[in-house]
Amino acid sequence: MKYFVISTSFLTLLSCETDAQKLKIATIYAAPKRVVKEIPETGKTHIYTTRQEVTERLSPMILMLSKNAETLQFRIQGNIDSSGHNIHQVRKIRFEKGELNGNGITLRYYVEIKKKPGKESADVKGYNYTKDETYNIPNDVKIIKIELYEDRINDAPDSKPKLIAQQIFNSFVKI
């Protein structure tokens, strides 16, 4: 019985995964804000309510976390709008290995955005997304170009993905 418990706990530890490469999505919230505006023609004041974002939007970019001769760790981040009578959701971030040009390589990442019918809450203005990636650098590569595209999968079939960020990392020297 003792060996069974030890082997079971050992197998449980081996099956643990880290969430280092999971897609993380956070909601961008807005709070009501009262605005008082005076109309100059009539001299009357008008009070109305607007919504102001209280959550910071992440700008679309690719950040290097660490690099060495064998691996490059980087973070993909960005945001999408989602409000009104359509719900936009980030489905996944798809990786497509690009072409090898001499001593450089292009990596393409596509953020797949799905549009669903329905009404988003008035407090929701969109979603931030982040994903950490690790890329093993081949021996002959010295320049890595990473491109981030936004791909709306419910749009017309002839629509092309939109480039929203790109970053070039160079000088990878193997010892």
Disulfide bonds with the S-S distance in Angstrom:
none
